[in-house]
Amino acid sequence: MVNQMVAARQGTVTEEVRQVAHDEGISAEKLRDYIAHGRAVIMYNGLKDSKPLGIGESLRTKVNANIGNSPDICDLNLELEKAKVAIRYGADTIMDLSTEGDLDLIRNTILKDVRIPLGTVPIYQAYIETIRRYKSPVRMDVDYLFNVIEKHMRDGVAFMTVHCGITLDAVKYIMDHPRLNGIVSRGGAFLAAWMLHHEKENPLYSDYDYLLELAKKYDVTLSLGDGLRPGSLADSSDYAQFHEVLTISKLVERAWKAGVQVIVEGPGHLPLDQIEANVKIEKTLCNGAPFYLLGPLVTDIASGYDHIAGAIGGAIAAMVGADYLCYVTPAEHLGLPNVEDVRQGVIASKIAAHAADIVKLGERAMKRDLEMSEARSLLDWKSQISLSVDPDRAKEIHYRKKSKSGACTMCGDWCTYKIIEKVSRKKREKVSMVEP
């Protein structure tokens, strides 16, 4: 298997780099250099016909969609349908967060069913299967944890979230200085409980070199998870959050030295005025490593509409330098998303990502907007609908009541384009009558 970072440092332009560069509209040599310096990554499932994806500097802002069974709703066919809908509406990656059922079967079935990069969180499986076996999660064995990690890599996942930056000292700090919402990362909570029980360091931190050895072997991108991300505005940008960022910044350097691709995960819940600072701090401390944000949610009261709160935060974050957005669905904080929740979540995040790319990438991102503007000026409804981020929804709204004028039912005969066209036509006719 080709190691993208090692190959890039040797001056090699791999087929995956060439394909991504073509899709993004940049030179393959420039992308190779970004990968060599850790400012971009190439993700791809280690399976036939999987499509490589680039994330990072000078590339489009990417969107991830989470799927996965839960203890209350365990239906693999439903999760596969969610994955298909997410891909249909533009998700660039899928993450399987399943916590119930045959976790190996679920992961491998999804891998066979999708051709975009798949990510996982191996600590979920290690922790949950320890409970199934011993009735106690604290009996999780470190060797078993790394066996699960390697199994995910061997199966062909493109990337995985590993909460390497949450240390025993940081967890104890939170215990002594309670947050309003404590530790809201599930993986972070699993590891914190294990650390507190055993009074031992996080194995993903203490045995980080072994993790890097595995990641290099399988060329899996490590997503350095934010186990101490804020779960409310009240906890945003606190000591615990930045303690983890500082720890991760050192882990990024170690990963690069080992020839391993990494991205860095970020919050969470952030007020509007803290988003830019959070992005710039991460980018500075982590020397430009790709930044992956979970939202961020800019208010805590948008239950049922958290996809909108997340899109607002995501657009700002991506505009100032974030590279990758995890979608938020209307079901966030309320329940397991259904297919419609997934559709709305992906669309909201895609709008946010595209809005940011118009600022970051300029004409490279504006082409479709210009085509849409031209179609609107011509009242070309077929083109307007096809250029929409959700053509089915656009078509349903436009045709739910037919306009008599050929415009839309908002303005009818008083459509601005029709008014100006009518005046222009009369003026042209008048000129033609006086010309010899």
N, C-alpha and C positions, 0 to 999 in steps of 0.2 A: 504494500500500500504506500502511495506517495505521501510524504510529509510535506505539506504545503509551505510551512515556514522554513524548513531546512532547504527545500528546493529553491525558494525565493532568495535565500541568503547565498546560495551557490550561483545565482544569476539565471536560473532556469525559469522559463515561462511555461508552466504546466498547461495541459489541455483545459483543466478546470479554470485556471486564471484567464486563459484566452477566451473561454466561453462567457465568463462573468464580465470581462472587460467589454466584449462585444455587446452584451445585453445592457450594460450601463452607459455605453457611449464614451468610454475613456480608453486610453492606450493600455495595452497589456503590460508594457514595461513600467508604467507609472503604478498600476495596481500591484505588480510584483514587488516594487519597492515599498509600498505601504504595508504589504504582508510581511516583508523581511524585517520591518521595524515595528511590527505589532500594531500598527494603526488601522489595519483592516484584517479581516479573517475570511477564509473560504470555508463554508460549511457544506457538507454533502453526506448523505447516507452511504454507508459502505456497501451498497447493493447495486445491481445492474439497473441501468436506465434512470437512476436517481439524478436529479438536477442540482448542480452546484449553485450556491448563493453567496454573494459577497455582502459583508456588513462592515461599515467603517467610513473612513475619510473619503470624501468626494463621491460617495455612492448614495443611491436613493435611501431614504429612511425606510427601514423594514418594519413589518408588523407580525407579531406572533399571536397565535390563537391557542388557548389552553382547552383541552378536552380531558375526559377521564371519568371512570366510574367512581361512585361513592358508596359508603355502607348502606345508604338508604335507597339509592337508585343504581342498580348494576345491570346494564344492558349494553353489551358490546356493539350490537347493530345500531343502537342509538348514537353511540360515540363515533362510529364510522360515518354515520350520516352527518354528524356535526363537522367532522373533518372535511367531508366533501363540500359542505356548504361554505365552510371557512375558506377553502381553496377557491371555490367558485367566485367568492366575493373579494378575493385578493390577498388572503393571508400568505405571507412569505414562508413561514415556518409553523409547525404544529408541535405542541408539547403535550405528552401524555402524563397526566397527574393522577392516574388511577390509584385508588386505595382499597379496592375490593375486587374479588374475583381472582381468576388465575392471571396474575400480573405478567407472567412470561408470555402466555398466550395472547393477552391483550396487546402487549407491546409489539410482538412479532406480527400479529395480524394487521395492526396499523402500519407497520413498516412495509408490509407487502402491498398495502392498499394505497399508499400515498407516495408521490415521487418528489416531494419537497422535503427539506431537512426536518427530521424529527428529533425532539429533545425530550429528556426524561429527568427525574429527580431520584436517583438510586436510593437515597436515605429513606424514602418512603417505603420501598419494598423491604429493605433490610430491617427496618424498625417494625413494620406490620407483620412480617413473617416471623420475627422473633416473638411477638405477642402470640401468634397462632401456635407456635411451637412450645413456648415456655410459660405462657400466660403472664409474662412480665417483660416489658420492653427494655428494662435496664440490663437484662441479660444478653443484650445484643453484643456479639463478639466482633472485635475489630477485624479479624481475618475474614469473617463472614461479610462484613460491610464491604471490604475491598473485593471479595469474590463477586458480590452483586454488581459492584461498579464495573468490574472487568466483563461480566456477563452482558451488561448493557452495551458496552463498547464492542464486544465481539459480535453481538447481534446486528450491529450496524448503525446505531444512533449517531447523529451528526454532532450533537452537543448535549451537555448535561449540566444541570445546576448542582454545584457542590458548595456547601456553606463552610468554606475554609477559614473565613475571617472572623467567625464568632469564637472568641477565646474564653477560657475559664475565668480570667480576670474580668472580662467584659460582662459575663453573665453574673458574676458575684456583685459587680457594681450595680447592675439593674436590681438585684435582690435588695441591696442596701439603699438604693435610690429609686424607688418604684416609679414607673411610668403610669400614666393614666390607662394606657392599653397594653402595657407590658410587651411581650414578644409575640408578634402576630404572624410571623413566618412559621409555617408548619414544620418545615425542615429545621429551622432554627430552634423551635420549641422541642422537637425530638432530641436534638443534640444537647440542648441546655439541660433537659431532664437527665440525660445520660451522664453528663459532666458533673452535675450537682450530686447525683447519687454516688458516683464512683470517686469523686474528688480527683478527677483526672482531666487532662487537657483534651480538647477536641481532636479526635484521631485524624480528621481531615486536615488539621493544622500541624499536628505533631508528626504525622507521616506524609506530609505534603510531597516530599521527594519521590516517594513510591507512587503517589497519585500521578505525578508528572511523568514518571517512567511509563505508566500504563497509557496515559493520554498521548504521549509521543509515539508509542508503538502502534496505536490504532488511529492516530491523527484525529482525535476527537477534540473539538473546541470545548474548553472549560468555561462555563459561565459562573463566575465567582459570586455566589449568591449573597444577598443582603439579609442575613438572618436577624439583624437588629434594625431593620427598616421601621420607620414610624408608622403606626397603624391609625394615627389621628393627627390632626393639625396641632394638637396640644403637645405631641411628642416629636414634632418635626425638628430637624437640625439640632438634635441634642448631643450630649457627650457620647452616649453609647453608639449612636449612628456614625459619628465621625471617627470614633475609636476603631470601628470596623473598617471604615474606608482607609484609614492610615495603615491598618494591618494588611488589607488587600493590596494597597499600593506596593508593598514590599513583595507580596506573593506574585504580582504581575511581573516584576523584574526577574524573579526566580524562574517563572514559567518561560519567559523569553530566553533566558540563558540556557534553558533545557530544550529549546526548540519547540515549545508548545504554544498553540494559539489560545488566547483568552479574551473574554469580554467581561465587563464589570457590571453587575446589577445595581440599580439604585432605587430610591423610594418611589412609590409609597404614597404617602399623604403629605402634601406641601402647599402652603399658601402661595398665591401667585407671585408675591414679591421675593420668595426664597428659591424659586426654580432656577433662575439664571445662575445664582451663586452656587447652588448645588452642582449644576452641570460643570461649571468652570473649575470648581474645586476638584471634582473627580478627574476631569481632563488634565488638570495640572499635576496632581499627585500621581496619577497613573500614566503620565507621559503619553497621552493621546490614545490610550486603549479604547476600543469601541465601548460605548456606554448604552446600557439596556435598562430602560425605565419601566416600572410597573405602574402605569398611569402617566404621571402622578395625578392623584385626585386633589382637586383644589378646594373642595368643601366636603364636610362629613355628613351633610343632610340631604344628599341627592339619591337616597334609596329608591330604586326603581328607575333611576336616570343616571346611574353612576357612569354609564358609557359616555354621557355628555360631559360630566365633570372630568373624566379621564381624558377625553379628546381635547378639552381646553388646556389641561396641563401638558398633555403630550405635544400639542402644537407648539407651545412656548418652549418646552424642553428641546424638541428637535430643531427648532429655529436657531437656538443658541449653541447647538453642538451635539445633542444626543443622537445616536445612530440607529436606535432599535427600540420599538415600543411594544410592550405587552398589552394586548387589548383588555378592555374592561367591559363587561356586559351589563345589561339592566338588572341581572340577577345577583350582581356582586353584593356581598354581605347578607343576602336574603335566601339563597338556595342554589342548587345545581342548575346551571344554564340549560335551557332547552334549545332546539334547533333555531328558533326565531331569535332567541337571545344571542346566540352565536352570530347570526347574520347581522344583527344590529351592532354588536360589539365590533366586528371586523370592519364594517362600513364606517363607523364613527372614527376608529383608529386610522383607517386608510385616508379619510378626509384630513385628519390632523397631520399625518405624515406628508401628504401631498402639499398641504398648505405651507408646511415648513420647507419642503423642497423647493417651492417657488422662490423662497428667499435664499436658500443655500445654493441651489444649482442653477437658478435663473432660467435661461432659454431651454435648457435640457429638460426642465420640468414643466415649462409653460406651454409646450406645443399643443397638448390636448385642450387646454383652456382657451387658446386662441382659436382652435377649430370650433369649440363650443360657441364662442362669441360670434364667429362668422355665421354659424348655423342659426343662431338666434336672430341676427340681423336680417336673415333671409326667410325667417319663419319656417325653417326647415326642421319640422318636428321629428322626422325619422332620424336625422343626424343628431339632433339634440338628445333624443332618447338613447341612442346607441353610445353616445359619448359620456353619458351619466355614470356615476359610480355604482348606481343600482338601476339599470335600465328597466327592470320589471316594475319597480315602484314608480319610476318616472312615467312609464307608459300607462299604468293604472290610474294615476292622478290626472294625466292630460285627457284621457279618453273616457273618464267616468261620466262626463256630460259633454256632448259634442258642441263645439262652438259654431255658430251660424256664419261667422265672418272669416274663418280660416286662421284666426289668431287663437288665443286662449280665452277661456270664459271669464278671466279676471277683467279684461279690458274690452273684448269684442271689437266693435267698430272703432273704439277709441284707442286702439293699440297705437303706441307712439310710432312704430315702424310703418304702419299703414297710413297714418296721418302725414308723415314726412314724405313717403313714397307718392301719395296722392298729390301733394303740393309740387313735388319735383316733376311728376309726370305732366301736370298742367303747364309748368314753366317750360318744359321741353317742347310741348305741343305749340305753345305760343311762339317760341323762338323759330320753330320749323315753319310756321305760317308766314313770318315776315322775311325769311331768307329767300333769295331768288332761286 
